[in-house]
Amino acid sequence: MLEYLRIRDLALIQDMELEFRDGMNVLTGETGAGKSFIIKALGFLMGDRLGQDMVRPGAERAMVEAVFSLRDEEFVLRRELAAESGRSRFYMNDALCSQETARELRGRLVLHTTQHGQQKLLQPGFQAALIDAALDSPALLHERDTLLKAWRENEAEGERLRVRQQDLAARRELLEMQQREIDLISPRPGEEEELEAKRAQARAQAGLAAEYENALKLLYGEEDLASVLRRLERALERLAAQDDFFAEALDAAAKLLAQLPELERRLRRSPAALSPRETDALEARLYALAQLKRKLRRSLDDIISLRGEIEENLSFLDVCALEIKGIEARDRELRHALAALLHKLVPARRAAAERFARRLEQELVGLGFAAELRLEVDFSPVELTRADQAAPACVDERARLLWAPNPGQAPQPLDRIASGGELSRFLLALVGIQAEEEQASLIFDEVDAGIGGLTLTRLADRLDALASRRQVLLITHWPQLAARAHRHFYVSKEVRRNETFTLCTQLTPEAVKKELGRMGGGGEQAEDFANSLLARRPPVA
């Protein structure tokens, strides 16, 4: 049950607090006052989307919060809408939760019936879902959907394998040729970089070896450097005896002469360069790799990856026939299982449809339709799987409601013969059936559209019956319905300093009489009219 609702800074509502009770809660007011927007705000709290333009001008955020009680549980819900970003946050019992949590709670807390719901009634898919919801064993539907999903996935996998098999079979000759070319060269990961580095090193070593050789030629060329240094040393000895300046040069020449043997040994140990044979092998390998890249128009790393792909694809061609046979066997198994399930589901649905139709007929008669009203359920075949030599087609059925509201009429689809008022009552009858085993609050937003006369009394009686078991929130323009309320709220608009506000006030007994009189057209008889309606009002607990 919805116990408390607060709306703040949402559209024309600045700050509104409503306390509801069990039984019938009615909202009335002039057209356009904002009655439906209060319900829309509740829908926002339960997961519906609203744009940031719904935040009242000048406010940072809008907020809707409510307190629900359900058996022994209490839910304190709050949702906020930011004006700047348009993002919203949902809280349950002061804990931040996902929007999905709000949508999951919705079915437990509220059952919302609007004029839009009348249009859903005309949709064959919605009617089929109503019949399926009446099944004694809903697990049959889940099992059907599980088997059908598995069959579709298996079929898609089989189709994928067959397409791949055909594609690779057409390319097999090319793949095998590429495989032979790659295997002939057998490139290794990083091999080209290694060879390039080795060639660069070999070229550097060859240049260095030439410098070693040139240095040796200078040491032991046409005139031996050691002999020259010895002669230089003797000449410097003579000069040093006459001039101290040459003493230091004499020492340098002596040291250099002493270092010549070690210098010779080092120069004769020049770095080993590649042999011509090794150089030719290196260049030939690099050329082979370059030719392979040119033929396949790929980098060496891509060629190595291609080799793995080719091997995988050729291996797949060798084993895919066996995999496809396995998928075909699984296909037969799933279709036989689905057929067996449909053998149980179809008669179960037909039995459920019969019970549903009879129960709905009773509800509709209680809402003022002729006792001769007839409802039938038409079934059309829906092929779930195709037929072939391996297994027959799996055929389910889709239900559609046909009705004849008046004697002498042949049953026809709702969209052909149902008026707006009839759809309103039809929708209320459905809600009455759905409400028998649920605890959610029932919300009716002008479900009385298109109804008048004595039918209103029937509708009011039915709403009374629902309100005796469940909380009902009703938006109406009919005083005959509003008079049945256990709690009556009046919604109005007010302009203050060029700003418009939507207000909602819980009416006192005297205010209720005035509002019923206004709804009935006012005038001198307004009070008597209101009193006559209130005489049929249910007792207030």
C-alpha positions in Angstrom: 0.0 0.0 0.0 1.2 3.5 -0.8 1.1 5.4 2.5 3.0 8.6 1.7 4.0 10.5 -1.4 6.0 13.7 -1.6 6.8 15.6 -4.8 9.2 18.6 -4.7 10.3 21.0 -7.5 8.8 18.9 -10.3 7.2 20.8 -13.2 4.4 23.0 -11.6 4.7 21.2 -8.2 6.8 23.1 -5.7 6.3 20.9 -2.6 3.4 18.5 -2.3 2.8 15.9 0.5 0.0 13.4 0.3 -1.0 10.7 2.8 -3.1 7.9 1.4 -5.0 5.2 3.2 -6.3 1.8 2.4 -9.5 1.5 0.4 -10.5 4.1 -2.2 -8.4 7.3 -2.7 -9.8 9.7 -5.3 -8.1 12.7 -7.0 -10.5 15.2 -8.7 -10.1 18.7 -10.2 -10.6 20.6 -13.3 -9.1 19.3 -16.6 -5.4 20.4 -16.8 -5.0 21.0 -13.1 -2.3 18.3 -12.9 -4.0 15.2 -11.5 -2.4 12.8 -14.0 1.0 14.5 -13.4 0.9 13.3 -9.8 0.6 9.8 -11.1 3.3 10.5 -13.6 5.6 11.6 -10.7 4.9 8.3 -9.1 5.7 6.5 -12.3 9.0 8.5 -12.4 9.8 7.2 -8.9 9.2 3.6 -10.1 11.5 3.9 -13.1 9.9 6.0 -15.8 12.1 8.6 -17.5 11.6 12.4 -17.3 13.6 15.1 -19.0 15.6 17.7 -17.1 13.1 20.3 -18.3 10.7 18.8 -15.8 12.7 20.3 -12.9 11.0 23.5 -11.7 12.8 26.6 -12.9 15.3 27.9 -10.3 15.6 24.5 -8.6 18.8 22.4 -8.6 16.9 19.1 -8.6 13.5 17.6 -8.4 12.6 14.9 -5.9 9.9 12.3 -5.5 9.7 10.1 -2.4 7.2 7.6 -1.1 6.6 5.1 1.6 5.1 1.7 0.7 4.1 -1.1 3.0 3.7 -4.6 1.7 2.7 -7.3 4.1 5.5 -7.1 6.8 7.9 -5.0 4.6 8.3 -1.3 4.4 9.9 0.5 1.4 11.1 4.1 1.6 11.9 5.1 -1.9 13.4 8.4 -3.3 14.4 9.4 -6.8 16.1 12.7 -7.6 16.4 14.4 -11.0 19.3 16.9 -11.6 18.4 20.1 -13.5 22.0 20.5 -14.9 22.7 17.0 -16.2 19.3 15.4 -16.5 20.7 12.4 -14.6 18.7 10.7 -11.8 19.5 8.7 -8.7 17.3 6.2 -7.0 17.4 5.4 -3.3 15.7 2.6 -1.4 15.7 2.8 2.4 18.4 5.6 2.0 20.7 3.3 0.1 21.7 4.2 -3.5 20.3 1.6 -5.9 20.2 1.0 -9.6 17.2 2.2 -11.7 16.6 -1.5 -12.5 15.9 -2.1 -8.9 13.1 0.5 -9.1 11.6 -1.2 -12.2 11.7 -4.6 -10.5 9.9 -3.2 -7.4 7.2 -1.6 -9.6 5.3 -4.8 -10.3 5.1 -5.6 -6.6 4.1 -2.1 -5.4 1.8 -0.6 -8.1 -0.5 -1.8 -10.9 -1.1 1.2 -13.1 -4.1 1.3 -15.5 -4.5 4.2 -17.9 -6.3 5.1 -21.1 -3.1 4.0 -22.8 -3.8 0.5 -21.4 -6.9 0.4 -23.5 -4.8 0.7 -26.6 -2.6 -2.2 -25.4 -5.8 -4.3 -25.2 -6.1 -4.0 -28.9 -2.7 -5.5 -29.6 -2.7 -9.2 -30.4 0.6 -9.7 -28.6 -0.8 -8.2 -25.4 -3.8 -10.5 -25.6 -1.6 -13.5 -26.1 0.4 -12.6 -23.1 -2.8 -12.3 -21.0 -3.7 -15.9 -21.9 -0.2 -17.2 -21.3 -0.2 -15.5 -17.9 -3.3 -17.6 -17.0 -1.5 -20.9 -17.4 -1.4 -23.2 -14.4 2.2 -24.0 -15.2 4.1 -20.9 -16.2 7.2 -23.0 -16.2 6.1 -24.5 -19.5 6.6 -21.1 -21.2 10.0 -20.7 -19.6 11.0 -24.2 -20.7 9.7 -23.5 -24.3 11.7 -20.2 -24.5 14.8 -22.0 -23.2 14.5 -24.8 -25.7 13.8 -22.4 -28.5 16.7 -20.2 -27.6 19.0 -23.2 -27.5 17.7 -24.4 -30.9 18.2 -21.0 -32.5 21.8 -20.7 -31.1 22.5 -24.2 -32.3 21.1 -23.4 -35.7 23.1 -20.2 -35.9 26.3 -22.1 -35.0 25.6 -24.7 -37.6 25.0 -22.0 -40.2 28.2 -20.3 -39.2 30.2 -23.6 -39.6 28.7 -24.4 -42.9 29.4 -20.9 -44.3 33.0 -21.1 -43.0 33.4 -24.6 -44.5 32.2 -23.5 -47.9 34.5 -20.4 -47.8 37.6 -22.3 -46.8 36.9 -25.2 -49.2 36.8 -22.7 -52.0 40.1 -21.2 -50.8 41.8 -24.5 -49.9 44.2 -24.6 -52.9 45.3 -21.0 -52.2 45.8 -21.8 -48.5 47.9 -24.9 -49.2 50.0 -22.9 -51.7 50.7 -20.2 -49.1 51.4 -22.8 -46.5 54.1 -24.4 -48.8 55.7 -21.0 -49.6 55.9 -20.1 -45.9 57.2 -23.6 -44.9 59.8 -23.4 -47.6 61.3 -20.3 -46.0 60.1 -21.1 -42.4 60.6 -17.6 -41.0 61.1 -17.2 -37.2 59.7 -14.4 -35.1 62.2 -11.6 -35.0 64.5 -13.3 -37.4 64.7 -10.4 -39.9 65.7 -8.0 -37.2 68.3 -10.4 -36.0 69.8 -10.8 -39.5 69.8 -7.0 -40.1 71.6 -6.4 -36.9 74.1 -9.2 -37.7 74.8 -7.7 -41.1 75.3 -4.2 -39.7 77.7 -5.7 -37.1 79.6 -7.5 -39.8 80.0 -4.4 -41.9 81.2 -2.5 -38.9 83.8 -5.2 -38.1 85.0 -5.3 -41.7 85.7 -1.6 -41.6 87.5 -1.9 -38.3 89.7 -4.8 -39.6 90.8 -2.5 -42.4 92.0 0.1 -39.9 93.9 -2.6 -38.0 95.6 -3.6 -41.2 96.5 0.0 -42.2 98.0 0.5 -38.7 100.2 -2.6 -39.2 101.4 -1.3 -42.5 102.4 1.9 -41.0 104.4 0.0 -38.3 106.1 -2.3 -40.7 105.9 -0.6 -44.1 108.7 0.2 -46.5 110.7 1.6 -43.6 110.3 -0.1 -40.2 108.9 2.4 -37.6 111.0 0.8 -34.9 114.2 1.6 -36.8 113.1 5.1 -37.4 112.4 5.6 -33.7 115.8 4.2 -32.8 117.5 6.7 -35.1 115.3 9.4 -33.7 116.3 8.4 -30.2 120.0 8.6 -30.9 119.6 12.0 -32.5 117.6 13.3 -29.6 120.3 12.0 -27.2 122.8 14.2 -28.9 120.5 17.2 -28.9 119.5 16.7 -25.3 123.2 17.0 -24.3 123.2 20.5 -25.8 119.6 21.6 -24.9 117.4 20.5 -22.0 114.3 21.1 -24.1 114.9 17.8 -26.1 115.2 15.8 -22.9 111.4 15.4 -22.6 111.1 14.4 -26.3 113.8 11.8 -25.8 111.8 10.3 -22.9 108.6 10.2 -25.1 110.5 8.5 -28.0 111.9 5.9 -25.6 108.5 5.1 -24.2 106.9 4.8 -27.6 109.7 2.5 -28.7 109.1 0.4 -25.6 105.3 0.2 -26.4 105.8 -1.0 -30.1 105.8 -4.7 -29.3 102.6 -4.6 -27.4 101.0 -2.3 -30.0 102.0 -4.9 -32.7 100.4 -7.7 -30.7 97.1 -5.9 -30.4 97.0 -4.8 -34.0 97.5 -8.4 -35.1 94.4 -9.5 -33.0 91.9 -7.7 -35.3 88.2 -8.5 -34.8 87.1 -11.5 -36.8 85.0 -10.6 -39.8 82.4 -12.9 -41.5 83.8 -15.1 -44.1 82.7 -14.6 -47.7 80.7 -17.8 -47.4 79.0 -16.6 -44.2 78.3 -13.2 -45.7 76.7 -14.8 -48.8 74.5 -17.0 -46.6 73.4 -14.0 -44.6 72.5 -11.9 -47.7 70.7 -14.9 -49.3 68.5 -15.4 -46.2 67.6 -11.7 -46.1 66.7 -11.9 -49.8 64.5 -15.0 -49.3 62.6 -13.3 -46.5 62.2 -10.1 -48.6 60.9 -12.2 -51.5 58.4 -14.0 -49.2 57.1 -10.6 -48.0 56.7 -9.4 -51.5 54.8 -12.5 -52.7 52.4 -12.5 -49.7 52.3 -8.7 -49.4 52.6 -8.9 -45.6 55.1 -8.1 -42.9 57.1 -11.0 -41.6 55.1 -11.0 -38.3 51.9 -11.1 -40.3 53.2 -14.0 -42.3 54.0 -16.0 -39.2 50.5 -15.3 -37.9 49.1 -16.2 -41.3 50.9 -19.6 -41.0 49.0 -20.3 -37.8 45.7 -19.2 -39.3 46.3 -21.4 -42.4 47.1 -24.4 -40.2 44.0 -23.7 -38.1 41.7 -23.3 -41.1 43.0 -26.5 -42.8 42.6 -28.4 -39.5 39.1 -27.0 -39.3 38.3 -28.3 -42.8 39.5 -31.8 -41.8 37.2 -31.9 -38.7 34.3 -29.6 -39.4 32.2 -32.3 -41.1 32.2 -34.1 -37.8 31.3 -30.9 -35.9 28.4 -30.2 -38.3 27.1 -33.7 -37.8 27.1 -33.1 -34.1 25.2 -29.9 -34.5 22.7 -31.6 -36.7 22.2 -34.3 -34.1 21.7 -31.6 -31.5 19.2 -29.9 -33.8 17.1 -33.1 -34.0 17.3 -33.6 -30.2 16.2 -30.0 -29.5 13.4 -30.1 -32.0 12.0 -33.4 -30.6 12.2 -32.0 -27.1 10.5 -28.8 -28.2 7.8 -30.7 -30.0 7.2 -32.8 -26.9 6.9 -29.7 -24.8 4.4 -28.1 -27.2 2.4 -31.2 -27.0 1.8 -30.3 -23.3 1.8 -26.5 -23.7 -0.8 -26.2 -26.4 -3.7 -28.0 -24.6 -2.7 -26.4 -21.3 -3.0 -23.0 -22.9 -6.3 -23.9 -24.5 -7.6 -25.0 -21.1 -6.3 -21.8 -19.4 -7.9 -19.7 -22.2 -11.2 -21.3 -21.6 -11.0 -20.6 -17.8 -9.8 -17.0 -18.5 -12.6 -16.3 -20.9 -15.3 -17.6 -18.5 -13.8 -15.6 -15.6 -13.6 -12.5 -17.7 -17.2 -12.9 -18.9 -18.3 -12.9 -15.3 -16.4 -9.7 -14.5 -17.8 -8.0 -17.6 -21.4 -8.9 -16.8 -20.8 -7.5 -13.4 -19.8 -4.2 -15.1 -23.0 -3.9 -16.9 -22.6 -6.0 -20.1 -25.4 -8.2 -21.2 -25.6 -11.6 -19.5 -25.5 -13.1 -23.0 -22.0 -11.7 -23.6 -19.7 -14.2 -25.2 -15.9 -14.3 -25.2 -13.9 -16.7 -27.4 -10.2 -17.3 -27.8 -9.0 -17.7 -31.4 -5.8 -19.6 -31.9 -3.4 -19.1 -34.9 -0.4 -21.4 -35.6 3.1 -20.0 -35.1 5.9 -22.1 -36.7 8.8 -22.1 -34.3 11.1 -24.5 -36.3 11.0 -25.5 -39.9 10.2 -29.0 -41.1 12.7 -31.2 -42.9 13.5 -34.8 -43.4 15.0 -35.1 -39.9 12.1 -33.8 -37.9 8.6 -32.2 -38.4 8.0 -28.5 -37.8 7.4 -27.4 -34.2 4.2 -25.3 -34.2 3.0 -23.3 -31.2 -0.2 -21.2 -31.0 -0.9 -17.6 -30.4 -4.1 -16.7 -28.7 -6.4 -13.7 -29.6 -9.5 -12.6 -27.8 -12.8 -12.4 -29.8 -16.0 -11.1 -28.3 -19.6 -10.5 -28.9 -20.8 -7.9 -26.3 -24.4 -8.1 -27.5 -26.7 -11.1 -28.3 -26.9 -11.9 -32.0 -23.4 -10.7 -32.8 -20.7 -13.0 -34.1 -17.5 -12.8 -32.0 -15.0 -10.3 -33.5 -11.6 -8.8 -32.5 -11.7 -6.0 -29.9 -10.3 -3.4 -32.3 -13.2 -3.8 -34.7 -16.2 -3.4 -32.4 -15.2 -2.2 -29.0 -16.0 1.4 -28.1 -13.9 3.5 -25.7 -16.3 2.9 -22.8 -16.4 -0.8 -23.4 -12.6 -0.9 -23.5 -12.5 0.9 -20.2 -14.7 -1.7 -18.5 -12.9 -4.5 -20.3 -9.6 -3.1 -18.8 -11.2 -2.8 -15.3 -12.4 -6.4 -15.6 -8.8 -7.6 -16.4 -7.4 -5.7 -13.5 -10.0 -7.3 -11.3 -8.9 -10.7 -12.3 -5.2 -9.8 -11.9 -5.8 -8.2 -8.5 -7.1 -11.4 -6.9 -3.8 -12.8 -5.9 -1.6 -9.6 -5.8 -1.0 -6.9 -3.2 0.1 -3.9 -5.4 -1.8 -0.7 -5.2 -4.2 -0.2 -8.1 -4.0 3.1 -9.9 -6.8 4.1 -12.3 -6.2 7.2 -14.4 -9.6 8.1 -15.9 -10.4 4.5 -16.7 -14.0 5.6 -16.7 -13.6 7.5 -20.0 -16.5 6.9 -22.4 -18.8 5.5 -19.6 -22.0 7.1 -18.4 -25.5 6.5 -17.2 -26.3 3.4 -15.2 -23.0 1.8 -16.2 -21.2 4.2 -13.8 -23.0 2.7 -10.9 -21.9 -0.8 -11.9 -18.3 0.6 -12.3 -18.5 2.3 -8.9 -19.7 -1.0 -7.3 -16.8 -2.9 -8.9 -14.3 -0.3 -7.7 -15.8 -0.6 -4.3 -15.2 -4.4 -4.4 -11.6 -3.9 -5.4 -11.0 -1.2 -2.7 -12.3 -3.6 -0.1 -9.3 -5.9 -0.8 -6.7 -3.5 -2.2 -5.7 0.1 -2.1 -7.1 2.0 -5.1 -6.0 5.4 -6.4 -8.5 6.8 -8.8 -8.5 9.9 -11.0 -12.0 10.7 -12.2 -14.3 13.5 -13.4 -17.4 11.6 -12.4 -19.0 12.5 -9.0 -20.7 9.0 -9.0 -17.3 7.5 -8.6 -15.7 10.2 -6.5 -18.5 9.8 -3.9 -17.2 6.3 -3.1 -13.9 7.6 -1.9 -12.6 6.8 1.6 -10.1 9.8 1.1 -10.7 12.6 -1.4 -8.0 14.9 -2.7 -8.7 18.0 -4.8 -6.1 19.1 -7.4 -5.9 22.7 -8.5 -3.7 25.4 -10.1 -2.8 28.7 -8.6 -0.9 31.7 -10.0 1.3 33.7 -7.6 3.4 36.6 -8.9 3.4 35.3 -12.4 4.3 31.7 -11.3 1.9 28.7 -11.6 1.7 26.1 -8.9 -0.2 22.8 -8.8 -1.7 22.2 -5.4 -3.4 19.1 -3.9 -5.6 19.3 -0.8 -7.2 16.5 1.2 -10.9 17.5 1.5 -12.9 17.6 4.7 -16.4 16.1 4.6 -18.0 19.5 3.9 -15.4 20.2 1.2 -16.2 16.8 -0.3 -19.9 17.8 -0.6 -19.0 21.0 -2.4 -16.6 19.2 -4.8 -19.2 16.6 -5.6 -21.7 19.3 -6.3 -19.3 21.1 -8.6 -18.5 17.9 -10.4 -22.3 17.4 -10.9 -22.7 20.8 -12.5 -23.3 23.0 -9.5 -26.5 25.0 -9.1 -29.2 25.0 -6.5 -29.5 21.2 -6.5 -25.8 20.7 -5.9 -26.0 19.9 -2.2 -28.9 17.5 -2.6 -27.1 15.8 -5.5 -24.0 15.4 -3.3 -26.0 14.1 -0.4 -27.7 11.5 -2.5 -24.3 10.2 -3.8 -22.8 10.1 -0.3 -25.7 8.1 0.9 -24.3 5.2 -1.2 -20.8 5.8 0.0 -19.1 2.8 1.8 -18.5 3.2 5.5 -15.2 4.8 6.4 -13.1 2.8 8.7 
